[in-house]
Amino acid sequence: MTDRNAPQAAIPAAAIAPRTAPNPALAILLMVCATAFIAATTLLAKALGTEALGAPLHPLQVSHGRFLFAWIAISTTLAVLRPRLIRPDWARHVGRTLCGWGGVSLMFAAAAMIPLSDATAISFLNPVFGMILAIPFLGETVGKWRWLAAAIAFAGAMILIRPGTEAMQPGALLALGAALCLGFELIFIKRLSGREGPLQILFINNSLGLIIASLAVLAVWQMPSPAQWAALAGLGFAMACAQACFVNAMARADASFVTPFSYLTLVFAALYDAVIFGVVPTPVSVTGAGIIIAGAALLAWREQVNRRKPA
């Protein structure tokens, strides 16, 4: 897979940014900021999907707000910077955006139903799904180390999902569905990586996402309250900031160096949930999340080892 194997569940990823002068300290700072913004989007989605800000909004309306306001932010940036644009690969952009929109919508639905730390941890399975899907769709071969990483991560997910017990929560299954959709998105991202500039990909992704989300929201639309409008705007702008920070972090350091800091998303999610909603992770949640992160980290390490092997 590509450098996009970082477990950023809710980022509709751009292609890898063109390399700039290495700056590891700045790369770490940008990645930490990206994780804080990502966790903030799930926090706002939870507030919008519960009664915290009024009558709950449907997840499809929350994802519509995310694409609407992110599109405004990215379009403004595009108008100011005026980067060179090339002919896009529309078929792959549409496929990638459909998967990303589905993943984001499911993630927002999950965030309203289960602790943010659980939803975030389960969504870290997206690179694992991406690895498995690359076998039939990209013809890649997977060695024993990567299968071991996948098994470890899935074991952690089963701890959180608790299948076959009364404690099993539908929200956990929604988060698992989000990870699967984002895994499919990684397949399209690999096809797009290096072909188009990051800002062009972000703009096309958010433009197509806005069209899809606008059609999907028609059946469930309700007028948001002023507080909900503010939260929707905050969610969209936070997502745009997360995308910008992530792409620029990857441009300033090797993925193997900066990727581990992306796991701070889970820390920020748990912190926000505890401070705002008073939800403290249980020992079961901490155990399951830790196992998922261990599996995802092992997978990221093996991906880096494989990239260093001579062709």
Stockholm file with secondary structure:
# STOCKHOLM 1.0

chainA/1-311         MTDRNAPQAAIPAAAIAPRTAPNPALAILLMVCATAFIAATTLLAKALGTEALGAPLHPLQVSHGRFLFAWIAISTTLAVLRPRLIRPDWARHVGRTLCGWGGVSLMFAAAAMIPLSDATAISFLNPVFGMILAIPFLGETVGKWRWLAAAIAFAGAMILIRPGTEAMQPGALLALGAALCLGFELIFIKRLSGREGPLQILFINNSLGLIIASLAVLAVWQMPSPAQWAALAGLGFAMACAQACFVNAMARADASFVTPFSYLTLVFAALYDAVIFGVVPTPVSVTGAGIIIAGAALLAWREQVNRRKPA
#=GR chainA/1-311 SS CCGGGSCCTTCCCCCCCCCCSCCHHHHHHHHHHHHHHHHHHHHHHHHHHSSTTSSCCCHHHHHHHHHHHHHHHHHHHHHHHCCCCCCCCHHHHHHHHHHHHHHHHHHHHHHTTSCHHHHHHHHTTHHHHHHHHHHHHHCCCCCHHHHHHHHHHHHHHHHHHCTTSTTCCHHHHHHHHHHHHHHHHHHHHHHHTTTSCHHHHHHHHHHHHHHHHHHHHTTTCCCCCHHHHHHHHHHHHHHHHHHHHHHHHHHHSCHHHHGGGGGHHHHHHHHHIIIIICCCCCHHHHHHHHHHHHHHHHHHHHHHHHHHSCC
#=GC SS_cons         CCGGGSCCTTCCCCCCCCCCSCCHHHHHHHHHHHHHHHHHHHHHHHHHHSSTTSSCCCHHHHHHHHHHHHHHHHHHHHHHHCCCCCCCCHHHHHHHHHHHHHHHHHHHHHHTTSCHHHHHHHHTTHHHHHHHHHHHHHCCCCCHHHHHHHHHHHHHHHHHHCTTSTTCCHHHHHHHHHHHHHHHHHHHHHHHTTTSCHHHHHHHHHHHHHHHHHHHHTTTCCCCCHHHHHHHHHHHHHHHHHHHHHHHHHHHSCHHHHGGGGGHHHHHHHHHIIIIICCCCCHHHHHHHHHHHHHHHHHHHHHHHHHHSCC
//
